[in-house]
Amino acid sequence: MNELLTDQVYEGVDFVINPIIADFEDCIFKSCLFAKADLSKLTFTNCTFENCDLSAVKLTQTALQECEFIDCKMLGIAFEACSDFLFQINCQSCILNFSSFYKLDLTLSQFHQCQFKKTDFTEANLSTVFLSECDLAGATFESTNLQKTDFSSALNYTLNPDKNKIAGAVFSKEGIAGLLSSYKIKIV
């Protein structure tokens, strides 16, 4: 069992050079470097990450429970490797390009003004999720549960309604082209 660290603030720490083997609760990480770090089998509960670089971080069986990410760079993360027990992330103004949420339940998560370019949502559960002002250019949706998902302010998404569950999902008029592109029709 890992040591539990609570109510700590870490600012400007390079966790690549100074690896951690602990669990964190109610901690704040500001401008910290985690890129390519191995955070496997660690638990982060109710933690906040601000302006951190977590690109290509390894998260095998890592617990992310009620964690908030603000202005973070999170490129190429395989979130599906995380523990799914109480998984919940809330991201604001984060770059999650080239990441993967394969088969992950995201129903408790929230995303605002995030980039998901070339991100994989195959077989994920995004039902009831609000993708507020998120850029989904090149994101993959296949056998994804998008029931009651709110795409009303999302940008650049393309998805095939025949290959995803979309009952009750909300789309803007401007985003209709992203729903119809798989039919190879011309919209004028």
GIPEHU-V246175 format. One record per pair of residues at least 6 apart in sequence whose ideal C-beta (glycine too) atoms are under 7 Angstrom apart, sorted by the first residue. I is the first residue (numbers start at 1). J is the second residue. D is the distance in whole Angstrom. If there is no record, write none. Layout:
# GIPEHU-V246175
i:I j:J d:D
i:I j:J d:D
This chain:
# GIPEHU-V246175
i:2 j:21 d:6
i:2 j:22 d:5
i:2 j:23 d:5
i:2 j:42 d:7
i:3 j:22 d:5
i:4 j:23 d:5
i:4 j:25 d:6
i:5 j:22 d:5
i:5 j:24 d:5
i:5 j:27 d:6
i:6 j:25 d:5
i:6 j:26 d:6
i:7 j:26 d:5
i:7 j:27 d:7
i:8 j:27 d:5
i:9 j:28 d:5
i:10 j:27 d:7
i:10 j:29 d:5
i:10 j:32 d:6
i:11 j:30 d:4
i:11 j:31 d:6
i:12 j:31 d:5
i:12 j:32 d:7
i:13 j:32 d:5
i:14 j:33 d:5
i:15 j:32 d:6
i:15 j:33 d:6
i:15 j:34 d:5
i:15 j:37 d:5
i:16 j:33 d:6
i:16 j:35 d:6
i:16 j:36 d:6
i:16 j:37 d:5
i:19 j:37 d:7
i:23 j:42 d:6
i:23 j:43 d:4
i:24 j:44 d:5
i:24 j:47 d:5
i:25 j:45 d:4
i:25 j:46 d:6
i:26 j:46 d:5
i:27 j:47 d:5
i:28 j:48 d:5
i:29 j:47 d:7
i:29 j:49 d:5
i:29 j:52 d:5
i:30 j:50 d:5
i:30 j:51 d:6
i:31 j:51 d:5
i:31 j:52 d:7
i:32 j:52 d:5
i:33 j:53 d:5
i:34 j:52 d:6
i:34 j:53 d:6
i:34 j:54 d:5
i:34 j:57 d:5
i:35 j:53 d:5
i:35 j:54 d:7
i:35 j:55 d:5
i:35 j:56 d:6
i:35 j:57 d:7
i:36 j:56 d:5
i:36 j:57 d:7
i:37 j:57 d:5
i:38 j:58 d:4
i:39 j:57 d:6
i:39 j:58 d:6
i:39 j:59 d:6
i:39 j:62 d:5
i:40 j:58 d:6
i:40 j:59 d:7
i:40 j:60 d:4
i:40 j:61 d:6
i:40 j:62 d:6
i:41 j:60 d:7
i:41 j:61 d:5
i:41 j:62 d:7
i:42 j:62 d:5
i:43 j:63 d:4
i:44 j:63 d:7
i:44 j:64 d:6
i:44 j:65 d:7
i:44 j:67 d:5
i:45 j:65 d:5
i:45 j:66 d:6
i:46 j:66 d:5
i:47 j:67 d:5
i:48 j:68 d:5
i:49 j:67 d:7
i:49 j:69 d:5
i:49 j:72 d:5
i:50 j:70 d:5
i:50 j:71 d:6
i:51 j:71 d:5
i:51 j:72 d:7
i:52 j:72 d:5
i:53 j:73 d:5
i:54 j:72 d:6
i:54 j:73 d:7
i:54 j:74 d:5
i:54 j:77 d:7
i:55 j:73 d:6
i:55 j:74 d:6
i:55 j:75 d:4
i:55 j:76 d:6
i:56 j:75 d:7
i:56 j:76 d:5
i:56 j:77 d:7
i:57 j:77 d:6
i:59 j:77 d:7
i:59 j:78 d:7
i:59 j:79 d:7
i:59 j:81 d:5
i:59 j:82 d:5
i:60 j:81 d:5
i:61 j:83 d:5
i:62 j:82 d:5
i:62 j:83 d:6
i:63 j:83 d:4
i:63 j:85 d:6
i:64 j:82 d:6
i:64 j:87 d:6
i:64 j:89 d:5
i:65 j:86 d:4
i:65 j:87 d:7
i:65 j:88 d:6
i:66 j:88 d:5
i:67 j:89 d:5
i:68 j:90 d:5
i:69 j:89 d:6
i:69 j:91 d:5
i:69 j:94 d:5
i:70 j:92 d:5
i:70 j:93 d:7
i:71 j:93 d:5
i:71 j:94 d:7
i:72 j:94 d:5
i:73 j:95 d:5
i:74 j:94 d:6
i:74 j:95 d:6
i:74 j:96 d:5
i:74 j:99 d:6
i:75 j:95 d:6
i:75 j:97 d:5
i:75 j:98 d:6
i:75 j:99 d:7
i:76 j:98 d:5
i:76 j:99 d:6
i:77 j:99 d:4
i:78 j:100 d:5
i:79 j:99 d:6
i:79 j:100 d:6
i:79 j:101 d:5
i:79 j:104 d:6
i:80 j:100 d:6
i:80 j:101 d:6
i:80 j:102 d:4
i:80 j:103 d:6
i:80 j:104 d:5
i:84 j:104 d:7
i:84 j:105 d:6
i:87 j:104 d:7
i:87 j:105 d:7
i:88 j:108 d:4
i:88 j:109 d:6
i:89 j:109 d:5
i:90 j:109 d:6
i:90 j:110 d:4
i:91 j:111 d:5
i:91 j:114 d:5
i:92 j:112 d:5
i:92 j:113 d:6
i:93 j:113 d:5
i:93 j:114 d:7
i:94 j:114 d:5
i:95 j:115 d:5
i:96 j:114 d:6
i:96 j:115 d:6
i:96 j:116 d:5
i:96 j:119 d:6
i:97 j:115 d:6
i:97 j:116 d:7
i:97 j:117 d:4
i:97 j:118 d:6
i:97 j:119 d:6
i:98 j:118 d:5
i:98 j:119 d:7
i:99 j:119 d:5
i:100 j:120 d:4
i:101 j:120 d:7
i:101 j:121 d:5
i:101 j:124 d:5
i:102 j:120 d:6
i:102 j:122 d:5
i:102 j:123 d:6
i:102 j:124 d:7
i:103 j:123 d:5
i:103 j:124 d:6
i:104 j:124 d:5
i:105 j:125 d:5
i:106 j:124 d:6
i:106 j:125 d:6
i:106 j:126 d:5
i:106 j:129 d:6
i:107 j:125 d:6
i:107 j:127 d:6
i:107 j:128 d:6
i:107 j:129 d:7
i:109 j:129 d:6
i:110 j:130 d:7
i:111 j:131 d:5
i:111 j:132 d:7
i:111 j:134 d:5
i:112 j:132 d:4
i:112 j:133 d:6
i:113 j:132 d:7
i:113 j:133 d:5
i:113 j:134 d:7
i:114 j:134 d:5
i:115 j:135 d:5
i:116 j:134 d:6
i:116 j:135 d:7
i:116 j:136 d:5
i:116 j:139 d:5
i:117 j:135 d:6
i:117 j:137 d:5
i:117 j:138 d:5
i:118 j:138 d:4
i:118 j:139 d:7
i:119 j:139 d:5
i:120 j:140 d:5
i:121 j:139 d:6
i:121 j:140 d:6
i:121 j:141 d:5
i:121 j:144 d:5
i:122 j:140 d:6
i:122 j:142 d:5
i:122 j:143 d:6
i:122 j:144 d:7
i:123 j:143 d:5
i:123 j:144 d:6
i:124 j:144 d:5
i:125 j:145 d:4
i:126 j:144 d:6
i:126 j:145 d:6
i:126 j:146 d:6
i:126 j:149 d:5
i:127 j:145 d:5
i:127 j:146 d:7
i:127 j:147 d:4
i:127 j:148 d:6
i:127 j:149 d:6
i:128 j:148 d:5
i:128 j:149 d:7
i:129 j:149 d:5
i:130 j:150 d:4
i:131 j:149 d:7
i:131 j:150 d:7
i:131 j:151 d:6
i:131 j:154 d:4
i:132 j:153 d:6
i:133 j:153 d:5
i:134 j:154 d:5
i:135 j:155 d:5
i:135 j:156 d:6
i:136 j:154 d:6
i:136 j:155 d:7
i:136 j:156 d:6
i:136 j:157 d:4
i:137 j:156 d:4
i:139 j:157 d:6
i:141 j:159 d:4
i:141 j:164 d:5
i:142 j:163 d:5
i:143 j:163 d:6
i:143 j:164 d:7
i:144 j:164 d:5
i:145 j:165 d:5
i:146 j:164 d:5
i:146 j:165 d:6
i:146 j:166 d:5
i:146 j:169 d:5
i:147 j:165 d:5
i:147 j:166 d:7
i:147 j:167 d:5
i:147 j:168 d:5
i:147 j:169 d:7
i:148 j:168 d:4
i:148 j:169 d:6
i:149 j:169 d:5
i:150 j:170 d:5
i:151 j:157 d:6
i:151 j:169 d:6
i:151 j:170 d:6
i:151 j:171 d:5
i:151 j:175 d:6
i:152 j:170 d:5
i:152 j:171 d:7
i:152 j:172 d:5
i:153 j:172 d:7
i:154 j:175 d:7
i:157 j:175 d:6
i:157 j:178 d:5
i:158 j:178 d:5
i:158 j:181 d:5
i:159 j:178 d:7
i:159 j:179 d:7
i:160 j:182 d:4
i:161 j:179 d:6
i:171 j:179 d:6
i:177 j:187 d:5
i:180 j:187 d:6
